[in-house]
């Protein structure tokens, strides 16, 4: 059984930073692509960042240059470093994993391409 547990969310002022973590069990994240998504109240879940097995990364235009996606294979943990946070970044953040490994690039940012999801962690950015 695959389980994902996010942590690291919180409340920060605009311009601040947070590091989100996602520990995965039951699935070796170094072999498949993994992703981060966010969902604000009343809005659809959107892809934020994705990391493929070969190390390739994809980012939503809204976070390029501010967010960085990485993983620790030894810990089977995914990270999202979020810098220069904006009020528009306020949302619940979810990590997701899959058993797919072919190159997907921007397709990795589509939620329908993932099989398992964490419970989410809230990020609130105040102006």
N, C-alpha and C positions, 0 to 999 in steps of 0.2 A: 504494500500500500504506500502510495506516494503522499507525503505530507510536506507542506511549506509553512514556515512560521516567520512572519515579518516582525521587525522591531525597529525602534529608532525614530518613530514619528514624534511630533510635538508641536509646540507653538513657538514661533519666532517672529521677529520683526522683519520687515522688508529689507533685503540686502543680507540677511543672515544665511546660515548654512545648516544643513542636517545631513547625517549619514544614515541611510536606511539599510538594514540587513535582512537577508532572507536565508534561513537555514533549511536545507532540503534533505529529506530522508526518503529512501526507497527509489531514488533516481540519481544516477551519476551526472551531475550538471556539466561536467567537462565533455561529455559525449553528445549532448543535444543542445538545442538553442533554448535560452531562457529569456524572460522578459519582465519588464516593469510596466504597470498600467496605472492610471489614475481615473477616479470617477468623482465628480462633484455632484452635489444634490440636484436631481432633476435632469442630469446630463448622462449621456452614454459613456461607457468605459472606453478610454482611449489609450493607445500605446504611447509610452514615454521613451523607453529605451529597450534594446534587445542585444543579446550577446550570443554569438554563434560558437559552435565547437572549435572553429579554427581561430577564434579570437576576434573576428569581425564584429563591429558594433554598428548599430543603427539608432538614430535618435529622432524624435519628433522635432519639427522645425522650432517649436515653441521653447525647447529646452537646449538646443544645440549651443555649445560653448559655455553652458552653465552646469549641466548635469554630466556625470561620468559614471559609466557602468563597468563593474569589474567583478571578478570572482576569485575565491580562494579554493582551489581544487582539493587541497588537503582537508579543509573544513567543510567542503561541499556547500559553500555559502556564497550567495550573490550579494553584491553591494551596489547602492546607488548614492553617489556623492552629489548632493544638491546644493549648489552655491548660488549666490546672488538671487535668492528667492524673492518671488513677487506675490502679491495677494492673489493673482490669477492662478498660482500654483496650489492654492488651497484645495484639498481633495483628500479622499481616501486613496492610499497607494497600495497596490497589490502586486505581488510577484507571481509568476506563472511558469510552469515547466511543461515539457512535452517529451515524446519519444522520437521526434523527428530530428534529423540532422542535416538534410541537404541545404545548400546555400539558400537563404530566403531574403536577405537584405531587408528592404522596407516591408516585405510581407511578414517579417517577424514581428511587426508592430500591430498585427491584426489579432484581436482576441480570439477569434474563431479557430486559430491555428494552435491553440493550447489546450491541454487536457486537464491540468491540475492547477489549483489556485490556493493562495494563502487566504487568511481571514481578513487581511488589510490592516493598515496602520494609518492613523489620521495625521495629516500635515496641515497646520493652520498658519497662514502668514498674514500678519497685520500690517497696516500701512502706518 
